[in-house]
Amino acid sequence: MYLYNSATHKKELFTTHTPDHVEMYTCGPTVYHFAHIGNLRSYIMEDVLEKYLRFAGYDVNRVMNITDVGHLTSDADEGEDKMLKGARREHKTVMEIAQYYTDAFFADCRKLNIKTPDVVQPATGLIDDYIHIVETLLNKGFAYVAGGNVYFDTGKLPRYYVFNDHKEEDLAVGVREGVEEDTNKRSKNDFVLWFTKSKFEDQALKWDSPWGVGYPGWHIECSGISMKYNGEYLDLHCGGVDNAFPHHTNEIAQSESYLGHPWCTHWCHVAHLNTTDGKMSKSKGEFLTVSLLEEKGYDPIAYRFFCLQSHYRKNLVFTWENLDNAVAAYDKLLARLSSVDPEDGAVDEAAAAALTEPFRAAMDNDLNTPNAVTALYGVLKATANGATKWAAIEAMDSVLGIKLAEKAAAKRAKQAETAGAADGFFVVCEDGEKSAQIEDLLRRRAEAKKSRDFAEADRIRDALKEQGVEITDMSGGVKWRRV
Ligand SMILES: [Zn+2]
């Protein structure tokens, strides 16, 4: 499989430290509020990546953190503590907030058919590990104590920037926008590993450490959690593109300085979900959550389909109209699938495997999900029996996760119920179109055949053909489509 690697800025053949095994790490949510659907786009695409790796034959160990210890909106002791802000807003303790929004996050994931990672570790559970890493970094000379806090010394690194070629001045703005200078730092890129002197007097969660009572910096949890559960060699690290700097840059700095060898070979970043006026965020405009989609009558799986229609490295623009278009395309796909009978014949395994080839080719090319979705239509058009087509479709959907078998079966049952209510004979359009005129003709044709008036039956079939309507007789009914 070829996958774009943000660390090398190119598409690369994906390789692993241990053959056929992937150690994968995903930055998890900060649980102070509901996730918005832009955050969830990253988790959907990471889920597709994980499932495809398994489909391709890898054994995957996927680890994710839950950021439940107070984290600041900026890299230093500045900005607002998100967890505390959430607790104040809702008159709850920080841990109550963390539990509530962790549960809400996984409820959203279930609705979007996102698999829970093999290991999910709340940041507060591994404080001793972070302290050990910070102690080691101090002993190795990669960190220093200033003003009561422990800082990572980026000046000790031969190379700090990995993902971008930042200009110093741009960086100064990016890091410092709206916040005051932390005079304890030797260099503006240095970042806090452990806080004991915080401006937040009421920081709720604190632990004893060799440097006094305090709490870990923003980045150390991901290094600590990954090294504990993924080991010293990480194959694949994922996250939203806004994590690349400074979060992932700092994770690399501290992890490789601690380990003394390269840490993670492959970095995968999912692009933003934008609204028409820029990047989606919790603070501006309508706060788009999975619950809001449901309230408005959208199936969360249709949102997943919407995300799949776009490549993960391209910014995706969310508008209700764009979502409606995806819903219509998804419905049309389900309508066509519902007319493929899974009990038609026996599965031809070799043919089913061959039918998935275009899907594999798309996914092997940097997880090209738009083409992978197109490959589903290729299966529909192929010459094979229904059972074989469904075997291929279900294999592909084990990765795409858009519940095709379940939803097509529900559609088929509903069609049989409504279309065949009177006489047990169903008429269904493969593309989901409704036409009383065509349906009426097809029922008259069925009646004619029943009374052995084949001339009339053929006349109706020819008349429909004139209209560009192709029909296929099935047991108990007929399906049609415009050609
Ligand atoms: Zn992280």
Residues whose N, C-alpha, C, O or C-beta is under 5 A from the ligand:
A	BS01	ZN	C27 C222
